[in-house]
Amino acid sequence: MLNIAVIGATGRMGVAVVRAALDEADLKVSGGLVSHDSRAVGEDIGRFAGRRSIGVILSADPEHALDNADVAVDFSLPAATDAVLAACVARRLPLVIGTTGLTGGQRSALEYAATQVPVVYGANMSVGLNLLRRLTRTAAGVLGDDFDAEILDVHHRFKRDAPSGSALELGAAVIEGRGSGGTAEIGRRPGDGPRESGAVGYASLRAGDVVGEHSVLLAGPGERIELVHRVTDRAAFALGALRAARWVAGRGPGLFGLDDVIWSD
C-alpha cells in the first residue's frame, strides 16, 4: 500500500487526485495539505472530496499532512511551491508536482530539490498530452522549418497563465524536433507584419469551464497537419499523477518528467 499526501487538496486538481486515489486498491490517502486561511482545515479529506469519510483531516501544517506519506502529489499554486519543496526535501519525500506558472527562481529551486529527492514535474500530467508532445517532436523533425508551427491552448476562464505550461512544452517539442532555435510569437496584433520564418506561434483562449484543449498546427506549402488533445475530465490528470507517484516511490534523487514514467514502464 502506497501512502499519498495531497498538497493543495481543496483545489480542483487536489480533489480530483483524492477521488482517483480512493478508487485505487493499492493507494491510501494519508494526508492533505491546505493553506492556513482555508476554511476546510479540520475537515475529513474524503468527505470534502465528496466521498466517504476516511478519518484523515485536512491540515495547514506540513508536518501533520506529510507525516505518514510515501509520496507527495502537489497541484497547488506557485505561491506555495517554495514551502512545498523545502518540506519534501526536509523529509526526503518523493514529490510529483503539476503546479504551473513557476518563476525562473522556482524552477531553479525545483532543480535543487531534485538533487536531494526524486521529483516528477510536468505542466500536464495526462498521458495523452505527453504522447502528443512526442508526436509533435517527431512531426516537426520530419517537416522542418518549411512548415510553420502554431500552438493553441483553450482553458477555463479562471486559468491564470497564458500560454499554458503545456503549450510551451509543445513549442519546446517543435524546436527540439527541428534541431534548431525559433523565436516565440505570442498572439497576433494589428501591425505585427508577416510571420517570422521558423518562429513558434502561440494563441490562448480562456472561456467557460473548458478543462483543457491543446492543438498543434504544422502548415506548409499546400498541406497541413493538425494534432489535437482534449481533456473532458480532470481525472485524466489525476490518474497520470498517480501513475507517476507509483513510479517515483523508492527512486533516488533526480528530476523526471511524465515521459520517463510512461516510456520506462
VOGU-3710 file (C-alpha; in Angstrom, 3 decimals, decimal comma):
1> mlniavigat> 0,000/0,000/0,000  1,401/3,374/-1,058  0,532/6,363/1,146  -0,214/9,554/-0,803  -0,247/13,062/0,680  -2,149/15,547/-1,479  -0,906/19,150/-1,438  -3,478/21,725/-2,475  -6,098/19,170/-1,558  -9,086/21,524/-1,784
11> grmgvavvra> -8,393/22,818/-5,307  -9,985/21,319/-8,405  -6,996/19,125/-9,129  -6,406/18,233/-5,491  -9,960/16,964/-5,197  -9,557/15,007/-8,444  -6,403/13,341/-7,088  -8,123/12,425/-3,821  -11,094/10,904/-5,642  -8,894/8,940/-8,042
21> aldeadlkvs> -6,661/7,649/-5,228  -9,668/6,487/-3,201  -10,689/4,335/-6,159  -7,303/2,597/-6,362  -6,850/-0,545/-4,251  -3,077/-0,106/-3,908  -3,187/3,533/-2,760  -4,109/5,216/0,512  -4,680/8,938/1,040  -2,646/9,626/4,167
31> gglvshdsra> -2,828/13,428/4,373  -3,993/16,632/2,775  -2,223/19,994/2,968  -4,159/23,254/2,560  -3,382/26,930/3,099  -3,569/28,454/6,575  -6,580/30,574/5,640  -8,584/27,665/4,222  -11,980/27,132/5,812  -11,567/23,402/5,131
41> vgedigrfag> -8,899/22,958/7,832  -10,061/20,191/10,158  -12,457/18,606/7,664  -12,206/14,984/6,599  -10,412/14,870/3,236  -12,608/12,103/1,846  -15,822/13,837/2,780  -14,551/17,157/1,370  -13,905/15,403/-1,951  -17,492/14,158/-1,996
51> rrsigvilsa> -16,655/10,608/-0,985  -16,771/8,608/2,220  -15,143/9,788/5,433  -11,687/8,173/5,782  -10,517/9,642/9,092  -7,815/11,830/7,519  -8,058/15,502/8,416  -7,119/18,405/6,140  -4,289/20,364/7,733  -2,317/23,557/7,167
61> dpehaldnad> 0,673/22,030/8,981  3,125/20,268/6,610  4,448/18,146/9,482  0,975/16,738/10,066  -0,112/16,462/6,434  3,072/14,734/5,250  3,705/12,648/8,368  2,765/9,199/7,040  3,290/9,783/3,324  5,417/7,739/0,946
71> vavdfslpaa> 4,896/10,257/-1,885  3,510/13,808/-2,068  1,386/14,962/-5,009  1,225/18,734/-5,437  -1,262/20,663/-7,568  -1,298/23,851/-5,507  -0,292/27,375/-6,579  3,187/28,806/-7,312  2,970/30,857/-4,104  3,221/27,597/-2,152
81> tdavlaacva> 5,934/25,928/-4,232  8,991/27,063/-2,248  7,496/25,821/1,023  6,403/22,545/-0,583  9,884/21,872/-1,951  11,505/22,693/1,399  9,122/20,401/3,281  9,714/17,472/0,918  13,490/17,921/0,988  13,473/18,078/4,792
91> rrlplvigtt> 11,532/14,808/4,961  13,347/13,169/1,993  9,886/12,675/0,491  9,454/11,893/-3,227  7,339/14,510/-4,986  5,049/14,636/-8,002  4,334/18,264/-8,904  1,937/19,558/-11,533  1,819/23,205/-10,460  2,112/25,544/-13,450
101> gltggqrsal> 3,254/29,151/-13,763  6,528/28,686/-11,845  9,050/31,521/-11,958  12,638/31,060/-13,064  13,722/31,112/-9,427  11,216/28,417/-8,554  12,398/26,261/-11,429  15,921/26,597/-10,016  14,626/25,626/-6,571  12,881/22,638/-8,149
111> eyaatqvpvv> 16,110/21,552/-9,797  17,944/21,846/-6,474  15,256/19,839/-4,663  15,692/17,113/-7,279  19,328/16,714/-6,214  18,010/15,720/-2,792  14,791/13,804/-3,539  13,189/12,259/-6,646  10,823/14,709/-8,351  8,442/14,147/-11,249
121> yganmsvgln> 7,466/17,523/-12,707  5,051/18,194/-15,532  2,876/21,075/-16,647  0,348/18,489/-17,784  0,016/15,104/-16,128  -2,259/13,449/-18,689  -0,720/10,510/-20,526  -2,396/11,640/-23,757  -0,838/15,117/-23,684  2,599/13,652/-23,140
131> llrrltrtaa> 2,049/11,364/-26,108  1,034/14,460/-28,118  4,352/16,088/-27,205  6,269/13,094/-28,551  4,205/13,049/-31,753  4,815/16,790/-32,141  8,570/16,351/-31,799  8,545/13,577/-34,420  6,392/15,541/-36,876  8,449/18,725/-36,505
141> gvlgddfdae> 11,630/16,736/-37,130  10,269/15,320/-40,381  8,714/18,571/-41,654  11,425/21,014/-40,556  11,344/24,801/-40,804  9,398/24,746/-44,073  6,255/24,144/-42,015  5,019/26,918/-39,729  4,152/25,836/-36,183  1,168/27,270/-34,314
151> ildvhhrfkr> 0,009/26,096/-30,905  -3,428/26,855/-29,463  -4,471/26,199/-25,874  -8,048/26,529/-24,623  -8,859/26,522/-20,903  -11,494/27,645/-18,412  -11,873/31,331/-17,702  -10,090/31,128/-14,326  -6,744/29,808/-15,604  -4,059/32,365/-14,784
161> dapsgsalel> -1,123/31,632/-17,073  -1,104/32,068/-20,847  0,219/30,392/-22,882  -0,324/27,326/-20,739  2,654/25,403/-19,458  1,653/22,514/-21,714  1,539/24,804/-24,754  5,077/25,975/-24,010  6,212/22,357/-23,672  4,691/21,591/-27,071
171> gaaviegrgs> 6,577/24,555/-28,511  9,769/23,200/-26,990  8,989/19,850/-28,645  8,747/21,600/-32,030  12,142/23,244/-31,545  13,697/20,020/-30,283  12,304/18,084/-33,238  13,628/20,607/-35,741  17,006/20,701/-34,058  17,133/24,461/-34,419
181> ggtaeigrrp> 16,124/27,537/-32,442  12,991/29,546/-33,003  11,518/32,725/-31,579  8,154/32,724/-29,837  5,286/34,738/-31,278  2,637/35,025/-28,570  -0,635/36,255/-30,029  -1,058/38,428/-33,092  -1,879/42,139/-33,115  -2,703/44,616/-35,871
191> gdgpresgav> 0,506/45,872/-37,449  2,631/42,857/-36,448  3,590/42,236/-40,053  4,432/38,916/-41,740  5,053/35,840/-39,682  8,726/35,218/-38,939  10,102/32,111/-40,584  10,944/29,390/-38,050  9,013/31,027/-35,213  6,652/29,083/-32,972
201> gyaslragdv> 3,315/30,842/-32,607  1,099/30,640/-29,534  -2,540/31,582/-29,031  -4,635/31,164/-25,885  -8,384/31,174/-25,295  -9,927/31,416/-21,823  -13,646/30,744/-21,619  -16,313/28,890/-19,684  -15,411/25,664/-17,928  -13,135/24,094/-20,558
211> vgehsvllag> -10,864/21,631/-18,737  -8,111/21,730/-21,338  -7,502/21,520/-25,072  -4,235/21,774/-26,996  -3,773/21,881/-30,751  -0,572/21,821/-32,778  -0,830/23,097/-36,355  2,065/22,431/-38,727  1,317/24,175/-42,017  3,432/24,109/-45,157
221> pgerielvhr> 3,094/24,566/-48,908  -0,204/23,012/-49,970  -0,795/20,911/-46,837  -1,050/20,963/-43,073  -1,065/18,563/-40,147  -3,146/19,104/-37,019  -2,591/17,247/-33,753  -5,238/17,738/-31,062  -5,660/16,612/-27,471  -8,810/17,317/-25,451
231> vtdraafalg> -9,453/16,652/-21,780  -13,062/16,386/-20,627  -12,432/15,301/-17,032  -9,670/16,248/-14,586  -9,469/12,581/-13,668  -7,123/12,245/-16,663  -4,549/14,478/-14,936  -5,095/12,785/-11,580  -4,572/9,278/-12,979  -1,363/10,394/-14,671
241> alraarwvag> -0,106/11,911/-11,418  -0,886/8,729/-9,502  0,920/6,682/-12,142  3,904/8,983/-11,564  3,571/8,572/-7,784  3,802/4,798/-8,066  6,829/5,124/-10,348  8,789/7,656/-8,282  8,337/5,934/-4,917  11,626/4,440/-3,768
251> rgpglfgldd> 13,739/6,029/-6,524  16,893/8,026/-5,933  17,133/11,807/-6,403  16,592/13,227/-9,860  14,305/15,437/-11,914  11,982/13,421/-14,102  9,053/14,060/-16,420  5,985/12,016/-17,243  7,868/10,847/-20,333  10,224/8,979/-18,001
261> viwsd> 7,255/7,391/-16,266  5,445/6,367/-19,442  8,299/5,121/-21,565  10,179/3,268/-18,837  7,135/1,363/-17,538
//
